[in-house]
Structures are given as structure tokens and as C-alpha cells.
């Protein structure tokens, strides 16, 4: 049995969505236990009617609008902080929440703690590619700035994720830039390129943002500011195309028929890019797995996020990242 702590109060949707997602995860995985964190009126009735669950009663919540560091410091009995403390205390082996990314990052770093040699944890997401394989993309917002040595650590963590979760034997790593030539990019990118060349033969050089969805490399590293901008651009492009297709279909019967015929394929593409089946992004570099779901989440995303966290626990991802850092650095 593995125990995942799930934040019942996280996300833009109601707690009923989270609870139904937990229910479906429990049905899918008979070896899963869930510590359900939240207000007593939310978690206690649910846990009373669901085997393999326990309530983690909290009296506070952290909203998306609050300043993450301030909220974590002042709301010590919030569902996010209590969940991370429960992982630290051994009541759970991992944590999943669709709540405030900043608050999750801050609380997890303070309570669960970093792997000893990790300078900065990073948010990683496995992006689907045209080649059929996924590309681990990090950092997606945890660190607005990143020194060359930090990006090298991101590469080590991304390789460990690709190896242990995506089962890539010897993952390649590329550095995101505005051109593939080693002289392209800002001064920070050029310095990072030099550091990555020295780090190992697995570094394949620079890549452009168009290469991420192409699935040309196994891991792409960048600073959190750039990574977050790119990720939101991808999300915005998907929404734009879907809205435009619906608008065109409303004006032309031929387009409407074509859209109807392609509906299944378009839905499949949207699910792939939304990360619903992955459940969210993994916060790498901590002593235990922490998975961050999208705020506007769904029942399926909660289910898959809970299961993905359990998979990371069973894969010993945190300890393998630690051992990989020792071996490769």
C-alpha cells in the first residue's frame, strides 16, 4: 500500500470534483490509500463512506489570489501546509493538489524539504510530441531565474524523470534558446550551454520552442520564467484554435460537418495537451513526490494526478533523483 495525500480544497472547481476524482482513483488502484486534506465538513463525511481513506482535518484554505509565501507563513493550518507536513511526518509518501502553484511550491520546499544536493526544485511536465514520444520540459515556473549550475541540476532531474517515469534508457537533454547554434541566446543561455556541454555527453545542444511539441529530444531545460511563458503560449494556442474552429463551423455547414467528423480526434489532442491524463506537473528535487494539478481541473485530472503521484512513489523517483545526482555530478 502507498498513501497519497490529496488536497480536497485545491483548484477552481468545487471540492465535490476533487472527492469524485479521489473515489475513481481508489477504484482504479486497490493498493492505494488516500489521506484527504480539507475542512471537516468536506473530508469527514467522504472518508466515513470510503475505505482506504483517512481525513486530515484543517481549518484554513489558501486561495489562488493570495500571495503564496505570506499565505504559507500565516496559514499554518491550511490544507496545503497540513498536507506537506503530513508527508514530512510519514503519514503519506506523496502529495497532490490542484491549488495555488506558488503556495504548493513554498510549503513543499519548507515542510518536505529538498534533496540534500538540490539547490532549487523545478516544475516538470511531460509534453506530448509529434514523434509519438513525450518530452520532459522544465522549469515551468518555480524559478524565474536560473544560474548555469542550476540548469545542469534541472538536466539531471529531467533525465531521472524520463528514465524512471517515461522509461527512456539514456535521455538526451537540450537547452531552450532562440536558435540551435551554441552562440545563440542571451548571455545566461550561452553560459548555460557551456556548463551543459561540460556536464555530460547526453547534452544534445540548443533547441527552439518549436522542437518541444515535435518530440525531438527527451528533456528540455530552461529557466522558470521562459518555461512558464512557453507553456501558457501552448495552452493559449490550443484555446484559440478550438474557438476559431467552432466559430467557422457556426457560419458554414460544410465546416460544421467536418468539425463533427473530426470531433473525436480533436478531443484526443486537447486531452493530450491539457495534461488531464497525467494529472499535472511534477515538482522535482524534493524528498517526496509532489504533483501540481491545473487549477481548472476535472474529475479525470484529479484521478490521474492521484494515480501519477502513487506511481512516482512506487518508482522511488525522489531517491533515484538523489542517486543520479551523485552519480552524474
PABA-866402 format. One record per residue: chain; x, y, z of N, C-alpha, C in turn; residue number from 1; residue in three letters. Coordinates in pm, whole numbers, plus 50000, padded with zeros to 5 digits. Example, Ala and Ser with C-alpha at 12.3 -4.5 7.8 and 13.67 -1.06 7.14 Angstrom:
<rs>
A 51319 49431 50780 51230 49550 50780 51320 49670 50780 1 Ala
A 51285 49775 50708 51367 49894 50714 51290 50003 50787 2 Ser
</rs>
This chain:
<rs>
A 50083 49879 50000 50000 50000 50000 50087 50126 50000 1 Unk
A 50048 50225 49922 50110 50357 49928 50002 50457 49966 2 Unk
A 50043 50563 50034 49947 50665 50077 49980 50798 50011 3 Unk
A 49883 50852 49939 49895 50984 49877 49806 51080 49953 4 Unk
A 49858 51195 49989 49778 51299 50050 49723 51387 49937 5 Unk
A 49592 51405 49934 49527 51486 49831 49456 51604 49895 6 Unk
A 49480 51721 49840 49420 51845 49889 49278 51857 49833 7 Unk
A 49179 51835 49919 49039 51840 49875 48991 51982 49849 8 Unk
A 49068 52081 49895 49026 52221 49881 49094 52291 49764 9 Unk
A 49182 52223 49693 49258 52286 49587 49184 52292 49455 10 Unk
A 49210 52396 49378 49151 52409 49244 49038 52509 49238 11 Unk
A 49002 52543 49115 48894 52639 49092 48756 52576 49103 12 Unk
A 48750 52443 49087 48622 52374 49093 48585 52344 49239 13 Unk
A 48464 52296 49260 48419 52264 49396 48492 52141 49448 14 Unk
A 48489 52124 49579 48555 52009 49641 48490 51878 49597 15 Unk
A 48365 51883 49551 48298 51761 49503 48373 51701 49384 16 Unk
A 48431 51786 49300 48509 51738 49185 48632 51663 49233 17 Unk
A 48700 51719 49332 48819 51655 49387 48783 51522 49452 18 Unk
A 48676 51521 49530 48637 51399 49601 48598 51288 49503 19 Unk
A 48528 51323 49396 48491 51222 49297 48616 51168 49227 20 Unk
A 48713 51256 49203 48838 51210 49144 48913 51114 49235 21 Unk
A 48913 51142 49366 48975 51051 49463 48903 50918 49462 22 Unk
A 48771 50923 49459 48691 50799 49455 48729 50714 49336 23 Unk
A 48740 50776 49218 48775 50700 49098 48918 50645 49104 24 Unk
A 49007 50719 49165 49145 50670 49181 49148 50547 49272 25 Unk
A 49071 50549 49378 49064 50435 49469 49008 50312 49399 26 Unk
A 48908 50332 49314 48850 50221 49238 48954 50162 49142 27 Unk
A 49034 50249 49081 49133 50205 48982 49252 50135 49044 28 Unk
A 49287 50172 49167 49408 50121 49231 49375 50062 49368 29 Unk
A 49358 49932 49377 49321 49869 49505 49433 49872 49609 30 Unk
A 49554 49910 49568 49666 49918 49661 49694 50062 49702 31 Unk
A 49598 50149 49681 49615 50292 49711 49538 50331 49836 32 Unk
A 49602 50412 49920 49536 50475 50033 49547 50626 50014 33 Unk
A 49445 50699 50058 49444 50844 50040 49417 50914 50173 34 Unk
A 49505 51007 50204 49485 51098 50317 49422 51223 50259 35 Unk
A 49296 51250 50295 49218 51357 50232 49222 51481 50321 36 Unk
A 49287 51587 50270 49307 51709 50349 49201 51813 50315 37 Unk
A 49142 51873 50420 49045 51978 50395 48963 52012 50518 38 Unk
A 48866 52098 50499 48777 52138 50608 48696 52017 50655 39 Unk
A 48663 52011 50785 48597 51892 50840 48466 51856 50771 40 Unk
A 48387 51957 50734 48258 51929 50670 48274 51872 50530 41 Unk
A 48395 51883 50472 48422 51830 50339 48481 51689 50347 42 Unk
A 48581 51670 50431 48657 51544 50428 48599 51435 50518 43 Unk
A 48541 51472 50629 48494 51369 50723 48379 51285 50667 44 Unk
A 48274 51344 50608 48168 51260 50550 48218 51170 50438 45 Unk
A 48310 51221 50356 48365 51142 50246 48443 51022 50299 46 Unk
A 48530 51047 50395 48613 50938 50447 48530 50836 50526 47 Unk
A 48420 50880 50582 48333 50787 50657 48268 50684 50566 48 Unk
A 48260 50715 50437 48192 50625 50343 48289 50564 50240 49 Unk
A 48418 50586 50258 48516 50533 50163 48628 50460 50237 50 Unk
A 48641 50332 50206 48752 50256 50263 48883 50306 50207 51 Unk
A 48991 50280 50279 49127 50319 50242 49146 50471 50235 52 Unk
A 49066 50545 50310 49085 50690 50320 49089 50729 50467 53 Unk
A 49158 50838 50493 49159 50898 50627 49148 51049 50612 54 Unk
A 49074 51115 50701 49065 51261 50692 49186 51329 50756 55 Unk
A 49233 51434 50693 49332 51522 50751 49262 51656 50768 56 Unk
A 49207 51677 50885 49120 51793 50910 49203 51920 50926 57 Unk
A 49166 52022 50849 49232 52152 50854 49125 52259 50874 58 Unk
A 49165 52374 50921 49068 52481 50946 49083 52598 50850 59 Unk
A 49185 52593 50762 49211 52704 50672 49234 52655 50529 60 Unk
A 49214 52746 50435 49246 52718 50294 49325 52835 50237 61 Unk
A 49397 52809 50129 49473 52913 50059 49414 52930 49920 62 Unk
A 49371 53050 49887 49310 53076 49757 49417 53106 49653 63 Unk
A 49375 53104 49527 49467 53132 49416 49515 53277 49419 64 Unk
A 49435 53367 49477 49466 53510 49474 49565 53553 49581 65 Unk
A 49586 53470 49682 49673 53509 49793 49820 53501 49755 66 Unk
A 49901 53586 49819 50046 53581 49800 50097 53450 49860 67 Unk
A 50162 53364 49779 50198 53230 49826 50280 53226 49955 68 Unk
A 50390 53301 49960 50478 53296 50077 50407 53347 50202 69 Unk
A 50332 53455 50187 50259 53511 50301 50153 53415 50350 70 Unk
A 50080 53354 50257 49974 53260 50293 50030 53137 50366 71 Unk
A 50141 53085 50314 50201 52967 50379 50253 53002 50518 72 Unk
A 50307 53121 50533 50359 53163 50663 50249 53189 50765 73 Unk
A 50138 53245 50722 50033 53285 50816 49923 53181 50833 74 Unk
A 49907 53093 50734 49801 52992 50741 49863 52854 50762 75 Unk
A 49909 52832 50882 49978 52708 50915 49884 52588 50924 76 Unk
A 49752 52616 50934 49656 52506 50939 49575 52497 50809 77 Unk
A 49636 52544 50700 49571 52531 50569 49590 52390 50514 78 Unk
A 49505 52353 50419 49512 52217 50364 49646 52191 50294 79 Unk
A 49702 52292 50229 49830 52273 50160 49943 52252 50259 80 Unk
A 49951 52337 50360 50060 52326 50458 50045 52198 50539 81 Unk
A 49922 52166 50582 49900 52043 50659 49936 51919 50579 82 Unk
A 49906 51921 50450 49938 51807 50363 50088 51786 50354 83 Unk
A 50162 51894 50332 50308 51882 50323 50369 51837 50455 84 Unk
A 50312 51884 50566 50359 51841 50697 50331 51693 50719 85 Unk
A 50217 51646 50667 50183 51504 50680 50282 51416 50604 86 Unk
A 50328 51463 50489 50431 51389 50414 50562 51389 50493 87 Unk
A 50597 51503 50547 50720 51512 50627 50715 51417 50746 88 Unk
A 50597 51405 50809 50582 51321 50928 50563 51174 50896 89 Unk
A 50552 51139 50767 50540 51000 50729 50398 50948 50721 90 Unk
A 50298 51034 50736 50158 50989 50726 50121 50963 50580 91 Unk
A 50194 51022 50487 50176 50997 50344 50313 51000 50279 92 Unk
A 50324 50937 50162 50453 50933 50092 50460 51031 49974 93 Unk
A 50349 51099 49945 50347 51195 49837 50226 51285 49850 94 Unk
A 50223 51393 49772 50119 51495 49784 50073 51539 49646 95 Unk
A 49940 51552 49629 49881 51603 49506 49781 51712 49537 96 Unk
A 49790 51825 49464 49696 51934 49482 49680 52010 49352 97 Unk
A 49559 52060 49329 49532 52148 49215 49521 52293 49263 98 Unk
A 49575 52321 49380 49569 52454 49438 49675 52548 49384 99 Unk
A 49702 52654 49458 49798 52757 49418 49937 52697 49398 100 Unk
A 49991 52710 49277 50123 52656 49248 50229 52715 49340 101 Unk
A 50225 52846 49358 50323 52912 49444 50317 52865 49587 102 Unk
A 50195 52848 49639 50179 52801 49777 50226 52656 49792 103 Unk
A 50195 52573 49693 50240 52432 49697 50392 52427 49695 104 Unk
A 50452 52504 49604 50598 52507 49594 50661 52552 49725 105 Unk
A 50610 52660 49782 50667 52715 49906 50650 52619 50023 106 Unk
A 50529 52567 50041 50502 52477 50154 50580 52346 50140 107 Unk
A 50585 52292 50019 50656 52166 49998 50805 52182 50022 108 Unk
A 50860 52293 49977 51003 52318 49997 51037 52333 50145 109 Unk
A 50952 52405 50218 50976 52430 50360 50949 52306 50446 110 Unk
A 50838 52238 50418 50796 52127 50504 50858 51993 50464 111 Unk
A 50847 51956 50338 50900 51827 50293 51052 51835 50278 112 Unk
A 51099 51946 50224 51243 51968 50212 51301 51921 50081 113 Unk
A 51412 51982 50043 51481 51947 49920 51574 51827 49942 114 Unk
A 51599 51755 49835 51706 51657 49835 51836 51731 49866 115 Unk
A 51923 51674 49943 52036 51745 50003 52118 51828 49905 116 Unk
A 52145 51776 49789 52233 51848 49696 52158 51940 49599 117 Unk
A 52026 51940 49605 51946 52021 49514 51944 52166 49561 118 Unk
A 51981 52257 49471 51976 52400 49505 51834 52454 49492 119 Unk
A 51766 52417 49384 51631 52468 49360 51544 52359 49296 120 Unk
A 51429 52326 49355 51336 52234 49290 51282 52296 49161 121 Unk
A 51232 52213 49073 51180 52261 48944 51049 52190 48912 122 Unk
A 50963 52259 48838 50836 52201 48794 50856 52142 48656 123 Unk
A 50823 52014 48643 50843 51943 48516 50712 51886 48464 124 Unk
A 50699 51887 48332 50578 51834 48268 50619 51756 48144 125 Unk
A 50558 51642 48121 50588 51560 48004 50496 51602 47890 126 Unk
A 50551 51675 47793 50474 51731 47683 50464 51629 47570 127 Unk
A 50344 51604 47516 50331 51510 47404 50396 51566 47279 128 Unk
A 50452 51478 47195 50520 51524 47074 50471 51455 46948 129 Unk
A 50495 51518 46834 50453 51463 46705 50520 51330 46675 130 Unk
A 50638 51309 46733 50711 51184 46708 50648 51066 46781 131 Unk
A 50554 51095 46871 50491 50989 46949 50549 50974 47088 132 Unk
A 50662 51039 47113 50719 51032 47246 50699 51164 47320 133 Unk
A 50711 51159 47451 50693 51278 47533 50828 51341 47567 134 Unk
A 50825 51472 47582 50945 51548 47618 50927 51607 47756 135 Unk
A 51019 51578 47846 51015 51636 47980 51062 51781 47970 136 Unk
A 50976 51874 48008 51002 52017 47994 51006 52080 48133 137 Unk
A 51119 52143 48169 51134 52208 48298 51237 52321 48287 138 Unk
A 51223 52424 48367 51132 52452 48476 51013 52532 48423 139 Unk
A 50894 52507 48477 50774 52571 48426 50722 52681 48517 140 Unk
A 50806 52734 48604 50761 52848 48683 50810 52855 48825 141 Unk
A 50882 52756 48871 50927 52758 49011 51040 52859 49033 142 Unk
A 51123 52879 48930 51240 52967 48943 51247 53062 48824 143 Unk
A 51213 53188 48845 51213 53284 48735 51352 53298 48674 144 Unk
A 51454 53292 48756 51593 53299 48709 51664 53170 48747 145 Unk
A 51760 53128 48667 51835 53006 48697 51978 53020 48649 146 Unk
A 52073 52998 48738 52215 53002 48703 52251 52878 48620 147 Unk
A 52363 52881 48549 52405 52764 48471 52411 52635 48553 148 Unk
A 52466 52643 48675 52475 52523 48759 52337 52469 48795 149 Unk
A 52240 52560 48811 52103 52518 48842 52041 52448 48722 150 Unk
A 52066 52499 48603 52013 52434 48482 52075 52296 48461 151 Unk
A 52198 52279 48501 52261 52146 48495 52187 52051 48589 152 Unk
A 52153 52098 48709 52075 52015 48801 51937 51984 48744 153 Unk
A 51875 52082 48677 51747 52056 48611 51763 51943 48510 154 Unk
A 51875 51943 48438 51900 51838 48339 51910 51701 48407 155 Unk
A 51982 51694 48520 51993 51568 48593 51855 51519 48638 156 Unk
A 51774 51613 48692 51641 51575 48741 51550 51535 48626 157 Unk
A 51558 51608 48514 51477 51574 48398 51512 51438 48340 158 Unk
A 51642 51407 48340 51685 51276 48293 51634 51164 48384 159 Unk
A 51637 51188 48513 51587 51088 48609 51438 51065 48590 160 Unk
A 51364 51174 48566 51220 51163 48542 51193 51085 48414 161 Unk
A 51264 51118 48307 51245 51050 48180 51280 50902 48190 162 Unk
A 51386 50872 48265 51432 50734 48278 51335 50650 48361 163 Unk
A 51287 50705 48473 51209 50625 48568 51058 50632 48548 164 Unk
A 51008 50740 48489 50864 50754 48467 50826 50726 48322 165 Unk
A 50907 50774 48228 50878 50753 48086 50956 50636 48026 166 Unk
A 51048 50578 48105 51123 50458 48067 51211 50480 47943 167 Unk
A 51277 50596 47939 51375 50625 47835 51511 50580 47886 168 Unk
A 51581 50497 47811 51704 50435 47860 51815 50537 47889 169 Unk
A 51846 50622 47792 51953 50721 47809 51905 50855 47755 170 Unk
A 51829 50931 47835 51763 51051 47785 51861 51160 47739 171 Unk
A 51829 51220 47626 51905 51335 47576 51845 51463 47636 172 Unk
A 51928 51566 47646 51886 51695 47704 51920 51807 47607 173 Unk
A 51826 51900 47588 51851 52019 47507 51822 52143 47590 174 Unk
A 51887 52251 47555 51867 52380 47622 51781 52468 47532 175 Unk
A 51673 52524 47587 51584 52608 47508 51651 52742 47476 176 Unk
A 51652 52777 47347 51713 52902 47304 51637 52953 47182 177 Unk
A 51688 53060 47122 51624 53116 47002 51695 53071 46875 178 Unk
A 51772 52966 46885 51842 52908 46771 51924 52789 46816 179 Unk
A 51955 52700 46724 52026 52578 46762 52177 52598 46775 180 Unk
A 52229 52706 46719 52374 52730 46726 52416 52759 46870 181 Unk
A 52532 52710 46913 52578 52731 47050 52601 52878 47086 182 Unk
A 52615 52964 46985 52637 53106 47010 52507 53185 47021 183 Unk
A 52393 53119 46997 52263 53186 47003 52215 53197 47147 184 Unk
A 52137 53302 47174 52076 53317 47305 52133 53433 47384 185 Unk
A 52074 53456 47501 52122 53559 47592 52255 53516 47653 186 Unk
A 52318 53606 47726 52443 53571 47794 52421 53455 47890 187 Unk
A 52305 53454 47958 52275 53346 48052 52262 53213 47980 188 Unk
A 52197 53212 47864 52179 53089 47787 52314 53038 47733 189 Unk
A 52399 53129 47684 52531 53090 47634 52616 53030 47746 190 Unk
A 52607 53088 47866 52681 53035 47981 52626 52898 48021 191 Unk
A 52493 52883 48015 52432 52754 48049 52471 52647 47948 192 Unk
A 52478 52686 47820 52520 52592 47716 52659 52537 47746 193 Unk
A 52750 52624 47782 52887 52582 47815 52888 52485 47933 194 Unk
A 52807 52516 48036 52802 52430 48155 52744 52293 48122 195 Unk
A 52644 52289 48035 52580 52163 47999 52671 52079 47910 196 Unk
A 52749 52143 47823 52847 52069 47742 52945 51996 47833 197 Unk
A 52988 52065 47938 53084 52007 48031 53020 51902 48122 198 Unk
A 52887 51905 48135 52819 51816 48230 52811 51672 48182 199 Unk
A 52794 51650 48052 52784 51512 48007 52758 51498 47858 200 Unk
A 52786 51380 47801 52766 51355 47658 52619 51349 47618 201 Unk
A 52530 51343 47716 52386 51337 47688 52331 51472 47644 202 Unk
A 52408 51580 47656 52361 51712 47614 52368 51722 47462 203 Unk
A 52252 51748 47399 52246 51750 47251 52253 51891 47193 204 Unk
A 52268 51993 47279 52279 52130 47231 52151 52210 47248 205 Unk
A 52144 52322 47181 52026 52408 47189 51910 52352 47107 206 Unk
A 51789 52390 47147 51671 52362 47067 51583 52486 47067 207 Unk
A 51490 52492 46974 51396 52603 46968 51262 52558 47026 208 Unk
A 51175 52653 47056 51048 52619 47119 50962 52530 47030 209 Unk
A 50978 52542 46898 50901 52457 46806 50942 52311 46816 210 Unk
A 51059 52283 46870 51107 52145 46882 51040 52070 46997 211 Unk
A 50980 52144 47093 50923 52078 47212 50808 51987 47173 212 Unk
A 50711 52039 47098 50597 51958 47056 50633 51861 46944 213 Unk
A 50750 51879 46883 50794 51785 46779 50843 51655 46839 214 Unk
A 50880 51657 46968 50931 51537 47033 51068 51497 46985 215 Unk
A 51154 51596 46955 51286 51567 46901 51388 51527 47008 216 Unk
A 51367 51573 47130 51459 51539 47239 51379 51488 47358 217 Unk
A 51448 51426 47451 51381 51366 47566 51356 51467 47678 218 Unk
A 51448 51562 47697 51438 51661 47804 51475 51798 47750 219 Unk
A 51397 51900 47785 51430 52038 47750 51435 52118 47880 220 Unk
A 51546 52190 47902 51561 52269 48023 51564 52418 47990 221 Unk
A 51510 52498 48082 51512 52643 48072 51481 52700 48209 222 Unk
A 51489 52833 48221 51451 52896 48348 51299 52897 48360 223 Unk
A 51250 52917 48484 51107 52909 48509 51025 53018 48442 224 Unk
A 51084 53136 48423 51013 53245 48355 50983 53205 48210 225 Unk
A 51088 53163 48139 51072 53125 47999 50981 53003 47985 226 Unk
A 51001 52904 48070 50921 52782 48063 50773 52809 48084 227 Unk
A 50741 52896 48178 50601 52928 48205 50539 53004 48089 228 Unk
A 50615 53095 48030 50565 53170 47913 50535 53075 47798 229 Unk
A 50627 52982 47771 50608 52887 47661 50487 52798 47687 230 Unk
A 50474 52747 47809 50362 52658 47842 50229 52729 47823 231 Unk
A 50219 52854 47870 50093 52928 47857 50065 52967 47712 232 Unk
A 50171 52985 47634 50152 53010 47491 50092 52887 47423 233 Unk
A 50140 52768 47461 50084 52644 47406 49937 52633 47443 234 Unk
A 49905 52657 47572 49767 52649 47618 49679 52750 47545 235 Unk
A 49731 52872 47528 49654 52976 47460 49630 52944 47314 236 Unk
A 49728 52885 47249 49714 52847 47109 49607 52741 47091 237 Unk
A 49604 52644 47182 49501 52539 47176 49362 52600 47190 238 Unk
A 49345 52691 47285 49215 52755 47306 49176 52838 47184 239 Unk
A 49273 52909 47127 49246 52992 47009 49197 52906 46892 240 Unk
A 49269 52799 46864 49232 52714 46751 49094 52652 46770 241 Unk
A 49066 52606 46892 48937 52543 46919 48823 52645 46903 242 Unk
A 48843 52766 46955 48741 52870 46944 48719 52909 46799 243 Unk
A 48828 52922 46723 48817 52958 46582 48745 52850 46500 244 Unk
A 48776 52725 46530 48710 52614 46460 48559 52615 46486 245 Unk
A 48522 52638 46611 48379 52643 46645 48311 52761 46576 246 Unk
A 48381 52875 46572 48325 52993 46507 48304 52973 46358 247 Unk
A 48402 52912 46293 48391 52885 46149 48280 52784 46121 248 Unk
A 48267 52684 46207 48165 52581 46189 48025 52639 46204 249 Unk
A 48012 52740 46290 47881 52803 46310 47837 52882 46188 250 Unk
A 47931 52919 46100 47899 53002 45984 47892 52923 45853 251 Unk
A 47937 52799 45857 47945 52721 45733 47907 52577 45760 252 Unk
A 47803 52526 45692 47754 52391 45717 47858 52285 45682 253 Unk
A 47938 52313 45578 48043 52218 45541 48149 52206 45648 254 Unk
A 48188 52321 45704 48285 52320 45814 48227 52249 45936 255 Unk
A 48097 52271 45959 48031 52210 46074 48033 52058 46064 256 Unk
A 48008 52007 45944 48011 51861 45922 48153 51809 45942 257 Unk
A 48251 51882 45886 48390 51841 45902 48434 51841 46047 258 Unk
A 48393 51945 46121 48428 51953 46263 48365 51840 46341 259 Unk
A 48240 51806 46304 48170 51696 46371 48243 51564 46348 260 Unk
A 48291 51543 46226 48362 51419 46193 48497 51411 46264 261 Unk
A 48559 51529 46285 48693 51533 46347 48686 51551 46499 262 Unk
A 48565 51554 46553 48548 51585 46695 48627 51492 46786 263 Unk
A 48623 51362 46756 48694 51264 46838 48844 51287 46840 264 Unk
A 48900 51313 46720 49044 51336 46710 49083 51465 46781 265 Unk
A 49003 51571 46764 49032 51698 46830 49025 51685 46982 266 Unk
A 48929 51607 47029 48918 51586 47174 49040 51513 47227 267 Unk
A 49089 51415 47149 49207 51339 47189 49329 51431 47198 268 Unk
A 49344 51520 47101 49455 51615 47100 49446 51709 47220 269 Unk
A 49324 51759 47247 49303 51851 47360 49336 51784 47492 270 Unk
A 49298 51659 47507 49328 51585 47631 49478 51568 47647 271 Unk
A 49548 51535 47537 49693 51518 47543 49762 51646 47590 272 Unk
A 49723 51759 47531 49788 51885 47563 49747 51939 47699 273 Unk
A 49626 51907 47744 49579 51958 47873 49648 51892 47991 274 Unk
A 49704 51774 47968 49768 51701 48077 49670 51630 48167 275 Unk
A 49545 51618 48125 49442 51556 48209 49479 51414 48247 276 Unk
A 49537 51340 48153 49572 51201 48181 49701 51188 48261 277 Unk
A 49780 51296 48268 49898 51296 48355 49865 51350 48493 278 Unk
A 49754 51424 48501 49713 51480 48629 49775 51614 48662 279 Unk
A 49888 51645 48601 49953 51772 48632 50103 51766 48611 280 Unk
A 50173 51858 48674 50318 51869 48662 50385 51823 48791 281 Unk
A 50503 51763 48779 50575 51711 48894 50675 51813 48946 282 Unk
A 50675 51833 49077 50774 51919 49141 50893 51832 49178 283 Unk
A 51002 51846 49101 51120 51762 49118 51222 51827 49211 284 Unk
A 51297 51743 49283 51403 51793 49370 51369 51788 49517 285 Unk
A 51249 51739 49551 51209 51727 49691 51229 51584 49740 286 Unk
A 51219 51566 49870 51241 51435 49931 51125 51338 49909 287 Unk
A 51014 51387 49854 50898 51303 49824 50828 51360 49702 288 Unk
A 50753 51278 49628 50684 51327 49509 50574 51429 49543 289 Unk
A 50572 51537 49469 50466 51639 49480 50417 51668 49340 290 Unk
A 50287 51651 49318 50228 51672 49186 50133 51790 49194 291 Unk
A 50145 51882 49097 50063 52003 49094 49966 51995 48978 292 Unk
A 49836 51992 49008 49734 51987 48905 49697 52124 48854 293 Unk
A 49630 52128 48740 49583 52255 48683 49466 52306 48768 294 Unk
A 49461 52437 48790 49357 52496 48875 49217 52464 48827 295 Unk
A 49193 52479 48696 49061 52447 48640 49057 52299 48605 296 Unk
A 49061 52217 48709 49080 52074 48691 48947 52002 48672 297 Unk
A 48955 51873 48645 48837 51790 48624 48846 51665 48711 298 Unk
A 48739 51589 48715 48739 51464 48791 48849 51372 48738 299 Unk
A 48859 51362 48605 48960 51274 48545 49101 51319 48581 300 Unk
A 49123 51451 48582 49256 51502 48615 49292 51472 48760 301 Unk
A 49196 51484 48851 49221 51451 48992 49252 51302 49005 302 Unk
A 49176 51221 48938 49201 51076 48940 49342 51045 48892 303 Unk
A 49377 51097 48775 49508 51065 48717 49622 51129 48795 304 Unk
A 49598 51247 48853 49701 51309 48935 49732 51228 49059 305 Unk
A 49627 51175 49122 49645 51091 49240 49719 50963 49204 306 Unk
A 49680 50902 49091 49746 50778 49047 49890 50803 49005 307 Unk
A 49915 50918 48940 50052 50951 48897 50142 50972 49017 308 Unk
A 50089 51033 49122 50167 51053 49244 50201 50918 49307 309 Unk
A 50101 50827 49308 50126 50693 49361 50232 50620 49279 310 Unk
A 50228 50639 49147 50327 50576 49059 50468 50628 49087 311 Unk
A 50478 50759 49110 50609 50818 49142 50662 50765 49274 312 Unk
A 50572 50743 49369 50613 50685 49498 50667 50544 49478 313 Unk
A 50591 50464 49404 50631 50324 49381 50760 50317 49299 314 Unk
A 50784 50416 49215 50906 50418 49132 51027 50468 49208 315 Unk
A 51006 50510 49334 51116 50567 49416 51184 50682 49343 316 Unk
A 51101 50768 49280 51155 50875 49198 51247 50968 49275 317 Unk
A 51208 51009 49395 51288 51104 49473 51426 51046 49505 318 Unk
A 51431 50921 49549 51559 50861 49584 51645 50837 49460 319 Unk
A 51581 50809 49345 51657 50787 49222 51714 50918 49170 320 Unk
A 51641 51029 49187 51696 51159 49151 51818 51188 49236 321 Unk
A 51809 51158 49366 51923 51182 49456 52043 51099 49414 322 Unk
A 52022 50971 49383 52134 50886 49345 52191 50925 49209 323 Unk
A 52103 50968 49117 52150 51013 48987 52237 51137 48999 324 Unk
A 52203 51227 49090 52282 51348 49110 52422 51312 49159 325 Unk
A 52429 51214 49247 52560 51172 49299 52641 51108 49188 326 Unk
A 52576 51024 49106 52647 50952 49001 52692 51043 48887 327 Unk
A 52606 51137 48848 52634 51216 48727 52709 51346 48755 328 Unk
A 52697 51398 48876 52761 51527 48903 52905 51509 48951 329 Unk
</rs>
